Amino acid sequence: MARTAKTVRKVSVKGRVRGRTEDGAPNPIDRHVGNRVRQRRTLLGMSQEKLGEEIGLTFQQVQKYERGANRISASRLFDLARVLDVPVSFFFDDMDPEVAAASPAAITAGGSAPKMPDVDPMTKRETLELVRAYYRIPDSNLRKRLLELAKAASTSAEETAA
């Protein structure tokens, strides 16, 4: 007789899937930690596949961690910190106070999770790639001129918009 796989969802007392907000979105703290994993991985120039190999996971699982879709266990967070060469506390640094207030315990106690704030431009892949490319320019004078050009272009764009 064939057996069918059944997906079991862990539900909290109030009918929500554990670790998620009322609307089913990932907890903002899990998203913050995932963003910090992605930020550090990208800064090191490491692919999701390479990170996954280092900690014994597929790149798809790394993607889910980075999006906050899957929660990261303490032991896995320890492994990530080791591979990414940061202290475990790095993943919680720069957390918005509203996000910090979205802990599952706080939500269960009657609060509600805040909306995840807009993505910090410093955590975007484009920003990290730009910084890495900038510091790979060996000529310091050229780097300085490039910085001045970028500042002038942004000032010009702001003046045009006004």
N, C-alpha and C positions, 0 to 999 in steps of 0.2 A: 504494500500500500504506500503510495507516495505521500510525503509530508510537504506541507507548504510552509514557507518561512513567514513568520509573523513579526511585524515591526512593533516593538513595545516602546511606548513613549512614557517617560517618567513624568508624572503630573503632580504638581504641588497641591496643597490643600485648596487653593482658590481656583483650581481647574486650569492653571497655566502650566505650560511645559517648563520644567525646572531650568532655571538659569536664563530664561527668556523674559522679555517684557510682555505686557498685556496683549500687544498686537502680534506677538510671535517673533519679533525681531531679536537678534542677538543682544545680550546684555551690553550696555555701553562700556563697561569695564573690560569685558572680553574683546570688544572691538578695539579699545585703546591698546591693550596688550598686543593684539594682532598687528596693529599699525606700527607699534614699536619694533616688533620682530621684522616686519617688512622694511622699515626704515634702516635698521642696522644691517640686515642682509644686503640690501641694495647699496648701502654705503661701502660695504666690503666688496662689492662687485660679485657677489655669490648668487648663483641661480637657485630657484626653488628646488630644482632637481638635486643640486649639489648639497644643499642644506638637508634635504630629505635623506640622502644617502648617509650623511654624517650622523643623523640621529635615528636611522632605521625606519624611515617612513617614505611614502610615495610623494611626488611633488603635489599631487591632488590634495593630500592631507595637509601639507604645508599651506596650500592655497586656502583651505578651510580655516586653518588656524589664523592666517593673516587677515581674513575677512571677519573673524570672530564667529563664524558659523559653527565651529566646534570649539569647545572649551579646552584649555591646555591644563593638564594635570601638573601638580607640583614637581613630580619627578621629570616630566617632559620639559617643564620650564627650566629646571636645573640643567638639563642637557643642552637646551637652546642657549642658555647663558654661557655655558662652557664653550660651545662651538662658535658662538658669535663674539666671544671674548669680552663679555660685559658682566657686571654683577647682576644678580636676579632683580635687585631693586630698579635697574635700568628700565625694565618693562613697565614700571609703575610711575616713573618720573614724568614730570610735566603733565600730570593728569588734572584736568579741569575739576574744580570742586563739585560741580553739578554731576559730573560723571562719577566721581568718587562716592557721591551720595546714592548711586544706583546699585549698591551692593545687594545681592539677593536677600540678605537679612533685613536691610532697610526697606526693600520693596514688600517683603512678607509682613513686616510690622505695620503696613498700612500706607506706606508712601507709594509713589509711582515713579517709574524710571523717567528721567528727563530725555528730551529729544537729543540725539547725538549731535554735538556742535559741528559746524562746518569743518571740513578737513583743513588742518594747519598746512599752509603752503610748504613748510619745512619738511613735511612727511611725504610730499608728493614725489613720485619717481622722477619726474622732470627736474625738480629742484636738486635732488641728490645726484642725478647724472650731470647736471650743469656744474655743480660744485666739484665733482670728481674730474670732469674735463678741464675745468679752470685750473685746478692744481696740478694737472699733468702738463701744463704749458711751462716749459723750462725757463723761458725768458721773463724775468720779473718785471721788466719795463713793459713788455707786451701785455702781461697780465694786468698791470696798472692801467694801461691805456684801454684795455677791454672793459675794465670796471668803470672807468670814466665814460666810455661810450654807452654802456648799459644805463648808467645814472642819467645821462643826457637824454637817452631815448625815452626813459620812463617819465622824466620831467616834461618832455615835449608832448608825450601822450596825455599826461594829466592836464596840461595847459590847453590842448586841443579839445578835450572832453568838457572843460569848464566853460 
